[in-house]
Amino acid sequence: MGTAIIVPAYRQGAAVQEQWDDLRVCLSAVAAYAKGFEVIVAWDGPCEPLDLPRNERCRVLRRPGGLKSPQAHYWAAQQTDAEDFIGLSDDVVLQPDTVDRLLEDVAFIRSHGYKPGIVGCRSNFAPGAQNVRAANGGTWEGAVDGYTSEATILRADRISPFCAYVSREATEVVGSPEVEWFSDDLACFDLAREGYTSWISRAYVHHVGMRSSADGLEACERLNREAMAWLAEHRPDFLAYRRTGVLPEPAALSG
């Protein structure tokens, strides 16, 4: 029971241990700043990641090959009886207060009568309002404090879940779609239809970004084509929603 940290790790290319350097940095921060949490590393790649930071609560499991990101998260969630998850990309580095602040924000959201779907962190490499360079209606307080809005829990239409909270119940709503790009948008769309709300936490992580999902502009274009073809066949309802441009009213909570 409790909360488990899930780290889907994927690399392609040569079978060299340097492929997993990001993962080692990620897990070093987890071992230091998320003591006591169960950790599930679900890896797929040319070789097993070795020489990982010591953590008695960490299990390193080889997942079935070829899983897309949402499928990898769903598979890892089935390997534990935890009721809540923090999904963590393998190129993310926690701050000392990341996990505590994220879970505090989830509790705060629930205390105001909302059913949280995905609650994502802020970062240096993130889209839209999750990026700490976004003012989000706040004022600049200097290089140390950033924008005043960073002390606000912000409701969002979509979340990029490089580090994000999601309950098992919400994980079951999202399921295991066979799509890579737009999977975040699709997850938030499906959760919203079931009465969940998505939020941007006050919590911060460092994020390298684009380390496993694509390699260069050509790969990005291919992933986009593949995703659009899959969505056209399997989720035309989501594509219709994207065309309307009708979004829920934004809201914010003060932390």
C-alpha positions in Angstrom: 0.0 0.0 0.0 1.1 3.6 0.2 3.0 5.5 -2.5 5.4 3.9 -4.9 7.9 5.7 -7.2 7.8 4.3 -10.7 10.7 4.9 -13.1 10.1 3.6 -16.7 13.6 3.5 -18.2 14.2 3.0 -21.9 17.2 3.4 -24.1 18.2 2.2 -27.6 21.5 1.8 -29.3 24.8 0.2 -28.3 24.8 -2.2 -25.3 27.0 0.0 -23.2 26.5 1.0 -19.5 26.8 4.7 -20.4 23.3 4.4 -21.8 22.1 4.4 -18.1 24.0 7.3 -16.7 20.8 9.5 -16.6 19.1 6.7 -14.6 22.0 6.5 -12.1 21.7 10.2 -11.5 17.9 9.9 -11.2 18.1 7.1 -8.7 20.8 8.7 -6.6 18.4 11.6 -6.0 15.6 9.2 -5.2 17.8 7.3 -2.7 18.8 10.6 -1.1 15.6 12.5 -1.1 12.8 9.9 -1.2 13.9 7.6 1.6 11.4 4.9 2.6 9.5 4.9 -0.7 9.1 1.7 -2.7 10.8 2.2 -6.1 10.1 0.3 -9.3 12.5 0.7 -12.2 10.9 -0.9 -15.3 13.6 -1.0 -17.9 13.9 -1.8 -21.6 17.1 -1.5 -23.6 20.1 -3.1 -25.1 21.6 -4.2 -21.8 20.6 -4.4 -18.1 21.4 -1.2 -16.1 24.1 -2.1 -13.6 26.0 -0.3 -10.8 22.9 1.6 -9.7 22.8 3.5 -6.4 22.1 1.3 -3.3 18.5 1.4 -2.2 17.0 -1.5 -0.4 13.5 -0.5 -1.4 14.3 -0.4 -5.2 13.4 -3.2 -7.5 14.9 -3.2 -11.0 12.6 -5.2 -13.4 13.0 -5.9 -17.1 9.7 -5.0 -18.7 8.3 -6.5 -21.9 10.0 -5.1 -24.9 8.5 -2.4 -27.1 6.1 -0.8 -24.6 5.0 2.8 -25.1 5.4 5.2 -22.2 1.8 4.8 -20.8 2.1 1.0 -21.3 5.4 1.0 -19.3 3.8 3.0 -16.5 0.8 0.7 -16.4 2.9 -2.5 -16.4 5.1 -1.1 -13.6 2.0 -0.3 -11.6 0.9 -3.9 -11.7 4.1 -5.0 -10.0 3.2 -3.4 -6.7 0.2 -3.2 -4.4 0.7 0.6 -3.9 -2.4 2.7 -4.1 -0.6 5.9 -5.3 2.3 6.5 -7.7 4.8 9.1 -8.5 5.8 8.5 -12.1 9.4 9.7 -12.7 11.2 9.9 -16.1 14.7 8.4 -15.9 16.2 11.8 -16.8 14.7 13.7 -13.9 16.5 14.7 -10.7 14.5 15.3 -7.5 15.0 18.3 -5.2 15.2 17.5 -1.5 11.6 18.7 -1.0 10.1 17.5 -4.3 8.2 14.4 -3.0 7.0 16.0 0.2 5.7 19.1 -1.6 4.1 17.2 -4.3 2.2 15.0 -1.9 1.2 18.0 0.3 -0.3 19.6 -2.8 -2.2 16.5 -3.7 -3.7 16.4 -0.2 -4.5 20.1 -0.4 -6.3 19.6 -3.7 -8.4 16.8 -2.2 -9.2 18.9 0.8 -10.9 21.4 -1.5 -13.2 18.8 -2.9 -11.4 18.0 -6.2 -10.5 14.5 -7.4 -6.9 14.8 -8.7 -6.0 13.0 -11.9 -2.4 13.9 -12.8 -0.5 16.4 -10.6 2.7 17.3 -12.3 5.8 19.1 -11.2 7.4 22.3 -12.5 10.8 22.2 -14.2 13.4 23.8 -16.3 12.5 21.6 -19.3 8.7 21.5 -19.5 5.9 22.8 -21.7 3.7 25.7 -21.0 2.8 26.6 -17.4 5.0 23.8 -16.0 8.1 25.6 -17.0 9.5 27.8 -14.3 10.2 30.5 -16.9 6.5 31.0 -17.3 5.2 33.9 -15.2 1.7 32.3 -14.9 0.3 35.7 -13.8 3.0 36.2 -11.1 5.7 38.8 -10.5 9.4 38.2 -10.6 11.0 38.0 -7.1 14.6 37.4 -8.2 16.8 34.5 -9.2 16.4 32.7 -5.9 12.6 33.0 -5.4 11.5 33.1 -9.0 7.9 34.1 -9.8 5.3 34.6 -7.0 3.1 32.2 -8.9 5.4 29.3 -8.1 3.8 29.2 -4.7 0.5 28.5 -6.3 -1.0 25.1 -7.3 -2.3 25.7 -10.8 -5.1 23.8 -12.6 -4.2 22.7 -16.1 -5.8 21.2 -19.1 -2.9 18.8 -19.7 0.2 17.7 -17.7 3.5 16.5 -19.0 4.2 13.7 -16.4 8.0 13.6 -16.3 7.4 13.8 -12.5 3.8 13.5 -11.5 1.4 12.0 -9.0 -1.3 9.7 -10.1 -3.5 7.3 -8.1 -4.1 3.7 -9.0 -7.7 4.5 -9.6 -6.7 7.2 -12.1 -4.1 4.8 -13.6 -6.9 2.4 -14.4 -8.9 5.1 -16.1 -5.9 6.0 -18.3 -5.2 2.3 -19.0 -2.5 1.2 -21.4 -2.9 2.9 -24.8 -0.5 1.9 -27.5 0.6 5.4 -28.4 3.7 7.5 -27.5 3.2 11.1 -28.5 -0.1 12.8 -27.3 -0.4 10.1 -24.7 -0.2 12.8 -22.0 -3.0 14.8 -23.6 -5.1 11.7 -24.1 -4.7 10.7 -20.4 -5.8 14.1 -19.2 -8.7 14.1 -21.6 -9.9 10.7 -20.4 -9.5 11.6 -16.8 -11.4 14.9 -17.2 -14.4 12.9 -18.7 -14.4 10.9 -15.5 -14.5 13.9 -13.2 -10.8 14.2 -12.5 -8.8 17.4 -12.6 -5.2 17.9 -13.5 -2.9 20.3 -11.7 0.6 21.8 -11.6 2.2 21.4 -8.2 4.6 23.8 -6.5 7.2 21.0 -6.5 10.2 21.3 -8.8 12.5 18.9 -10.5 15.4 19.2 -12.9 14.6 17.6 -16.2 17.0 16.9 -19.0 14.3 16.0 -21.5 14.0 14.0 -24.8 16.5 11.4 -23.8 14.5 8.3 -24.7 11.5 9.1 -26.8 13.1 10.6 -29.9 16.4 11.2 -31.6 16.4 14.3 -33.8 13.9 16.1 -35.9 13.2 13.1 -38.2 12.3 10.9 -35.2 10.0 13.6 -33.9 8.2 13.8 -37.2 7.9 10.0 -37.3 6.5 9.8 -33.8 3.9 12.5 -34.6 2.8 10.7 -37.8 2.5 7.4 -35.9 0.5 9.0 -33.1 -1.9 10.8 -35.4 -2.5 7.6 -37.4 -3.2 5.6 -34.2 -5.5 8.3 -32.8 -7.5 8.5 -36.0 -8.1 4.8 -35.9 -8.6 4.2 -32.2 -9.6 7.6 -30.6 -11.4 9.9 -33.1 -13.3 11.3 -30.1 -10.0 12.8 -28.8 -9.1 14.2 -32.2 -12.6 15.8 -32.4 -11.9 17.4 -28.9 -8.6 18.8 -30.1 -10.3 20.4 -33.1 -12.9 22.2 -31.1 -10.4 24.1 -28.9 -13.0 24.1 -26.1 -11.0 24.0 -22.8 -12.3 24.0 -19.1 -12.0 27.3 -17.2 -8.6 27.6 -15.5 -8.5 27.8 -11.7 -5.8 28.0 -9.1 -5.3 27.1 -5.4 -3.0 28.9 -3.0 -0.6 26.6 -1.3 
